[in-house]
Amino acid sequence: MSKRRLKPTSDDNDDPPMSRLFVVCSKTNTEDDFQNAFGGFGEIEDIRILKERDGASKGVAFIKFAKTSEAATACEAMNGKIIGNNTTRPIKVLIAASRQMGSASAKSREDEKAQRLFIITPKGFTEENLYEEFSKYGEIDDVSVIRDRQTREGKGFAYIKYKKFSSAALAFENCDEKYKAVFAEPKPFRSSTSSLDNSGGGGSSSNSYIDDRKGYNYSSNIVPEAMGSNSDCALHVICSPMITHDQLWRLFDIVPNMDYCKMNSESDFSSSATVVYRTPNAAMHAKLKLHGFEYPIGERLIVKLSSEMRSLSNVEGPVQNLFSNSNGNSTNFCSVNLPPPQPLAPSQSNCAQRCFIVCTPHALPVHVLKKVFCRFGNLIDVYLLNNRNCGYVKFASTESARQAMKILHGAEIYGVRLKVLEAEEKAIEPRKRSKLDE
């Protein structure tokens, strides 16, 4: 029992939500090390180091903060840092998953939950209204107003996803009470009888699951037989150039049965690596656990199975060519010729034209879309609708938007086809706005 436990806590009850951190650390780290390192971020209610039967540390600890925003700031600031005097091993800091999260695949999506809020809204509110209201708490990844399929009118609730956990935490704690903000649960993994079938139809099987982020289904029954075992054990990783080979090895070694990790290429803006596991299930678990994980903070990992890479035409080659060009001006990743990159417009610039974009068969990362659309100049922002393969691009110049639509409509980026159309602008009726203001 921790001597610093101020009040009883349990793995089942985190109050406030998302205020408990899970830390992978050195077995020599003590409670004093954690208090000294994390105490500056806010009030710590509990420090608990898991121990073996003989009293030795397991190298895992839980830290409970009094406020969600304090835990978020600590998580982002301390991940990858070294604490204590008796070790050189960096710690890994994650949001602690409660037992209510269920399976390991569900727990691996706790980071997604920490960045996404569910709110109640007036029915006349649009994505733009919410963007303006909630962007003061931090950079927003996407905003999605849930609408009636027939009338397209808002149903009175929406989802807001932030780029950072700390931004979502600030919005959760400080937004107007009328929004009744809560952290949104990720979509649960659904089962399906068919493997690698994006339709999601048919019966169910307890041995299959779906990765909702990309729409791929996998069945544990067919992993060894239907796919080559070598490719299913290998992962392709795209990461920040700040990550060293040793750091990447330690990160993926958290998942048991890792064979080896090899850095393939690097540039000023991206690096690629290959991580191989001894079993297909271990590789799949690592993909579900670490795909989209922020390491370092602000830079998301892209993790793909080799079999997925082969299923997308012209993906691996263009990516490698892009990495080999350190100045970032290569356009081999795109099926059309692109102008050189241009600086972004100030975030407070007036939007002159919006483009509606659709990615097929799956969404591209936002940072990739920004690197493509910034080449036409005057780009303000790119955001995707929540759990959708479509979104909007905002330009400060109508001419820049027209050039983007002309050149990129029908183009392929990393094997993903783009549709780039002029977005329909809906005027808000004065009467509805006046009712909302009352």
SVG drawing of the C-alpha trace seen along z (x, -y; Angstrom):
<svg xmlns="http://www.w3.org/2000/svg" viewBox="-37 -37 59 59">
<polyline fill="none" stroke="black" stroke-width="0.4" points="0.0,0.0 1.4,-3.4 2.3,-5.7 1.2,-8.6 -2.3,-7.4 -4.5,-10.2 -7.9,-8.6 -9.0,-5.2 -9.0,-4.7 -9.6,-1.8 -8.9,-0.8 -12.7,-0.9 -13.4,-4.4 -11.4,-7.4 -12.9,-10.6 -12.5,-12.9 -12.3,-10.8 -8.9,-10.3 -7.0,-11.6 -5.0,-8.4 -1.7,-7.7 0.0,-4.4 3.8,-4.6 6.3,-2.0 9.5,-2.8 12.7,-1.4 12.5,1.1 14.7,-1.2 12.3,-4.1 10.8,-5.0 7.7,-6.9 10.0,-9.9 11.2,-9.9 7.6,-10.0 6.6,-12.7 9.5,-14.9 9.0,-14.5 5.2,-14.7 4.3,-16.8 4.9,-20.1 2.0,-19.4 -0.7,-19.4 -2.1,-17.7 -1.2,-14.0 -3.8,-11.9 -2.1,-8.5 1.2,-6.9 1.1,-3.1 4.1,-1.0 3.1,2.6 5.3,5.1 6.2,8.8 5.4,11.2 9.0,10.7 8.4,6.9 10.5,6.0 9.1,3.5 7.5,4.7 8.6,1.6 5.0,0.3 3.3,-2.4 0.0,-4.3 -0.2,-8.1 -3.6,-9.6 -4.1,-13.4 -6.9,-15.5 -7.7,-17.1 -7.9,-15.7 -6.0,-18.7 -3.1,-18.1 -2.8,-14.5 -2.9,-15.5 -0.1,-18.0 2.0,-15.5 1.4,-12.8 2.5,-15.0 5.5,-16.5 6.9,-13.4 6.6,-10.8 10.1,-9.7 11.8,-11.6 14.3,-10.0 13.5,-10.3 15.6,-9.3 19.3,-9.0 19.7,-5.2 18.6,-4.7 19.1,-5.9 15.9,-4.3 13.2,-6.8 9.8,-6.3 6.7,-5.7 3.5,-7.5 0.0,-6.5 -3.5,-7.2 -4.5,-4.4 -7.3,-2.2 -10.0,-1.3 -11.2,2.3 -14.5,1.2 -12.7,0.8 -12.7,4.6 -10.5,6.3 -6.9,5.3 -8.0,4.0 -10.4,1.6 -7.9,0.5 -5.4,-0.3 -7.9,-3.0 -7.9,-4.9 -5.7,-7.6 -8.4,-8.2 -11.0,-8.6 -8.9,-11.2 -8.9,-13.5 -12.5,-13.3 -15.5,-15.0 -19.2,-14.4 -21.3,-17.6 -25.0,-18.7 -25.6,-21.5 -28.5,-23.7 -29.9,-22.1 -29.0,-25.0 -25.3,-24.8 -22.9,-24.0 -19.3,-22.7 -18.1,-26.3 -19.9,-27.5 -18.4,-24.7 -15.0,-25.3 -15.0,-28.9 -16.3,-28.1 -13.9,-25.3 -10.7,-26.2 -9.7,-28.5 -8.8,-25.5 -6.4,-24.1 -5.9,-22.9 -8.9,-20.9 -8.5,-17.8 -12.1,-17.5 -15.7,-18.5 -18.7,-16.4 -22.3,-17.5 -24.6,-14.5 -27.5,-15.1 -30.7,-13.4 -30.2,-11.3 -33.3,-12.6 -33.6,-16.3 -29.8,-16.8 -30.8,-18.9 -28.6,-18.6 -29.9,-16.2 -28.6,-18.3 -25.3,-16.7 -21.8,-16.6 -18.2,-15.3 -15.1,-17.4 -11.7,-15.8 -8.5,-17.7 -5.0,-17.1 -3.8,-16.8 -5.2,-15.3 -4.4,-18.5 -6.6,-20.6 -9.5,-18.2 -9.0,-18.2 -9.1,-22.0 -12.3,-22.1 -13.9,-19.4 -13.2,-21.4 -13.8,-24.9 -16.5,-24.9 -19.9,-26.3 -22.0,-23.8 -24.8,-24.0 -22.7,-21.7 -22.5,-19.0 -19.2,-17.8 -18.0,-14.3 -15.2,-12.2 -16.6,-10.2 -16.2,-6.4 -14.4,-5.1 -16.5,-3.0 -16.3,0.6 -14.6,3.3 -17.3,5.2 -17.1,8.9 -17.7,10.2 -17.6,13.6 -15.8,12.4 -12.1,11.5 -10.8,8.4 -14.3,7.4 -15.1,3.7 -18.9,4.2 -19.3,5.3 -22.4,7.3 -23.3,10.9 -23.3,12.7 -20.9,12.5 -18.0,14.5 -16.3,14.3 -12.9,14.8 -12.9,11.8 -12.6,8.1 -12.5,4.9 -10.1,1.9 -12.7,-0.9 -10.1,-3.6 -9.3,-2.1 -12.2,0.2 -10.2,3.5 -11.6,6.6 -9.4,9.4 -10.3,12.9 -8.0,14.8 -9.0,18.0 -7.5,17.1 -4.3,15.1 -1.9,18.0 -3.5,19.6 -4.9,16.8 -1.9,14.5 1.8,15.2 3.2,15.7 6.3,13.6 4.4,10.5 1.9,10.8 4.8,10.7 6.3,7.6 5.1,4.0 6.0,0.9 6.4,-2.2 6.5,-5.8 7.6,-8.0 9.2,-11.3 12.9,-11.8 13.5,-12.7 13.0,-9.1 16.2,-7.1 16.6,-3.4 16.9,-2.6 13.8,-4.5 11.7,-2.8 13.0,0.6 12.0,-0.1 8.6,-1.3 7.7,1.7 9.4,4.1 6.5,3.3 4.5,5.9 5.9,9.4 7.5,11.5 9.3,8.8 12.1,10.3 13.9,7.1 13.5,3.5 15.4,1.9 15.4,-1.7 15.1,-1.9 15.5,-5.5 15.1,-9.0 14.8,-12.6 14.3,-16.0 10.6,-15.4 10.0,-11.6 11.6,-8.2 10.6,-4.7 11.3,-1.4 10.5,2.3 9.5,4.1 9.2,7.9 7.5,10.1 7.6,13.9 3.9,14.4 1.2,12.7 -1.0,12.1 1.8,10.2 2.3,8.0 -1.5,7.4 -1.6,6.5 1.4,4.0 -0.4,2.4 -3.7,1.9 -1.8,0.6 0.6,-1.8 -1.0,-2.9 -1.8,-6.6 0.1,-6.8 1.7,-10.2 5.5,-9.6 6.9,-12.2 4.0,-14.4 2.5,-16.0 3.8,-13.4 1.7,-10.3 3.1,-6.9 1.7,-5.2 1.9,-1.4 0.8,1.0 1.1,4.7 3.1,5.7 0.1,7.5 -1.9,4.2 1.0,2.3 0.8,4.8 -2.9,4.4 -2.5,0.7 -1.0,0.1 2.1,-2.0 2.4,-2.8 5.7,-1.5 7.8,-2.7 6.6,-6.3 7.0,-6.5 10.6,-5.3 11.3,-7.8 9.8,-10.6 11.9,-9.7 15.1,-9.7 14.4,-13.3 15.4,-15.3 14.2,-18.6 10.6,-17.4 9.9,-18.6 9.5,-15.2 6.0,-14.5 6.5,-10.8 3.8,-10.0 1.2,-11.8 -0.1,-10.7 0.0,-14.3 2.7,-17.0 2.5,-19.4 4.0,-22.8 6.5,-23.3 5.3,-23.6 4.2,-27.1 3.8,-28.5 0.4,-28.2 -1.9,-31.3 -2.3,-32.6 -4.9,-30.6 -7.0,-33.7 -7.3,-34.5 -10.8,-34.8 -11.9,-31.7 -12.4,-32.8 -13.3,-29.3 -13.8,-25.8 -13.2,-22.6 -15.0,-19.3 -12.7,-16.3 -13.3,-12.6 -10.6,-9.9 -11.1,-6.5 -10.8,-3.7 -9.7,-5.3 -8.8,-8.6 -5.2,-10.0 -3.5,-11.4 -4.3,-15.1 -0.6,-16.1 -0.2,-14.4 -3.2,-16.3 -1.8,-19.5 1.5,-18.9 -0.4,-18.3 -2.8,-21.3 -0.3,-23.8 1.4,-23.7 -1.4,-25.8 -0.8,-28.6 -3.0,-30.4 -4.0,-27.2 -5.6,-27.9 -6.5,-24.4 -7.5,-20.8 -9.8,-18.8 -11.6,-15.4 -15.0,-14.6 -15.0,-12.2 -14.6,-8.6 -15.2,-9.5 -13.1,-9.5 -14.2,-13.0 -13.6,-16.5 -12.9,-20.2 -10.0,-22.3 -10.1,-26.0 -8.3,-28.5 -7.7,-32.3 -7.8,-32.7 -10.4,-31.6 -7.8,-31.2 -5.8,-28.8 -8.9,-26.7 -9.7,-26.6 -6.2,-25.5 -6.4,-22.7 -9.7,-21.5 -8.5,-21.6 -5.2,-19.6 -6.1,-17.3 -9.6,-16.1 -9.2,-12.5 -5.5,-12.4 -4.0,-9.6 -1.9,-10.2 -0.1,-7.1 -2.6,-5.0 -5.6,-6.8 -7.9,-8.6 -9.0,-12.1 -12.2,-13.9 -11.9,-17.7 -15.1,-19.7 -16.4,-23.1 -18.1,-23.0 -21.7,-24.1 -22.1,-27.1 -25.4,-27.1 -26.6,-30.4 -27.8,-30.4 -31.2,-31.9 -31.3,-35.0 -34.3,-33.7 -32.4,-30.5 -29.4,-32.4 -31.4,-34.7 -33.0,-31.8 -29.6,-30.3 -28.3,-33.5 -31.2,-33.8"/>
</svg>
